[in-house]
Amino acid sequence: MIGLDGVDANLAWAVQALDDALNSAAPGLGVVVTSGYRSPARQRELRSQWDRGDRAGLTSRPADSSRHTSGRAVDLAFRYQGRTVPVHLTPRSYFQAAADFMAPAGVRWGGYWRTPSPNHFEI
């Protein structure tokens, strides 16, 4: 799986376990990391991009600080048969199920944590 470089080892393990479980249950189904570790400079760039009105690739306004900059957060999308399903077309229940699966590893879901992003998970 791509996108886990620089991500906390426990979070990376939970995401990989989720991907493996989904693919075992339904071949071709899995998750993709749309955003993992990012530097503080990249975080500032994304926030500026949003503030300029360029929302391409962003589901919510990036925060001033983020657990992404310490490798303790990922944004996920679901993948089916090699195609990434857009977050806005994914039922919220899918993200809830992913959160429930990863909760024993200490992963919290952004859907009820600090951010309105339904695809944000952090440890």
N, C-alpha and C positions, 0 to 999 in steps of 0.2 A: 504494500500500500504506500502510495506517495503522500507527502504532506506531514509526516510525523518527525522530521528532523528538527531537533531542538525542543521537542515537546517532552514534558515531564514523563519519566519512564512509566509511572503508574497510570497516567492518563493515556499514554500511547498503548499500553497493554490493554486497557479497557476498550479503547476504540478498535483495536485489532481483534479482540475477542468478540465484540459486537459484529464486526464485519464477517468473521469466520462463522458465527452462529447464524447470521442471516443467510449466508451462502449455503450453509449446510441444510437449512430449512427449505430454501428455495434457490436452487442454482441460478446464478446470474443476478441475485439480489445482494446488495451490500451497501456500504457507506463510502463516501469519499470525503476527505478533509479539504474543505474549500479555503480554510485559513487556519494555520497552526501558529507556530512561533513567528513573531515579527518583531523587528527591532523598534526601539522607541522612535527612531526617525521615520520608519515606515508607518507607525501608528499616527504620527503627526501628518504625514502625507495623505493618508486615508481620510483623516478628519478634515483637512483642507479641501480635498477632493469633494467631499460631501457638502461642505460649506459653500463651495463654488457652484453647487447645483449639479455636479457630475455624480450621479448615483450608480453608475455602471458597476456591477459586481458587488454592490453593498446592499444589505437588507435593513440596516439601521445606521444612525449616526455613530461613528466610532467615538468612544469615550476619550477623555483627556488621558487617562491611564487605563491600562488593560492588563489582565492576566496573560494575554497573548505575548506581551513583552517579556514575561518571565518563563514562557513555555508552559504555563499552567491553564491554557484554554485552547479550545479548537472550535471551529464552526464546521458543521457537518451537513452534507446533503445525501440523499439516497441515490443509489445507482441501480439501474436494472438493465440487464443485457448490454452492458457497456455504455449506457447513456445516463447522464446525470439528470435527475428530476429537479426542475427548478423549485427552490424552497417555497415560493408562494403558491405552488401547485401541490405541495405535499400536505396531506392531512396532518393537523396538529397531533392527532393521536399517534402517528408514527414517531414523532419526537418524544412524546410521553413514554411510549414503549421503549425507546432507546434509553431514556433517562432511567426508567425502572430497571432495565438490564444492567446499566453501569453504576447504579447507586451503591451496591455493595462494595465497589472499589473506591467509594468516596467522591464520585463524580456528581456534580450538581448541574441541573438544567437551567439555562438562561430563561426559560419560559416562566419560571417563578422566582428566579434569583434576582439579579440587579438590572438586567437588560431586557428590553422587549423582544430581542431576537429569538425566535423559536428554535433556531439551529445552533445556539451557543451552549457549549458545555465546558465546565471548568472544575478544577480540583483544588 
